[in-house]
Amino acid sequence: FYGRGEGSGTPAGSTSNLSKARNAVMLKPMATMVALALALLVSSAIAHDGHREIDIVGAWAPEPENPSASTLPVYFTVHNHGPADRIIGARVNAAASVEIRGPGEGRLDSIAIQAGTDLVAGPGGPHLVLIGVNRPLKAHDSFKAAIELEKSGRIVVDVFIGDPGTHDHQTHEPHKH
């Protein structure tokens, strides 16, 4: 039986070499467009000077008076070189959960970061609180925190225990998902 290619000697259901070549030629520009779109997506998270649009620096937590404390505040500074974004959550391996808190210790759903501004998440303002700290933490200890942003994805920072001026807080690793 012969189908579409009837009279051409092409069996029904098979594709001629010419059709295969044409499909390959048409897929090449599409693959290039997909690659370009992915490159633009990745580069959109990077400012023109080679830095990410969002940097989180200076992450620290005060040394607990009791090393076995079950809650611990976490403070940091956000440098936003791009459009507005929001911190929508965080995860750490040093505690069961993390809450976003506002002034007066009220629980928040997120922390807004205005376009092109810095945000200090510190005492008396918005910050994170570890709930169910699962190991003793003392001065000079550190742990990683994965801070989730609505548009920019996940940024992993090192959180140092102690006074904010006692450590180099510039280390952080971006993780996009």
Buried (B, 14 or more C-beta within 10 A) or exposed (E): EEEEBEEEEBEEEEEEEEEEEEEEEEEEEEEEEEEEEEEEEEEEBBBEEEEBBBBBBBBBBBBBEEBEEEEBBBBBBBBBBBBEBBBBBBBBEBBEEBBBBEEEEEEBEBBEBEEEEEBBBBEEEBBBBBEEBEEEBEEEBBBBBBBBBBBBBBBBBBBBBBEBEEBEBEBBEBEEE
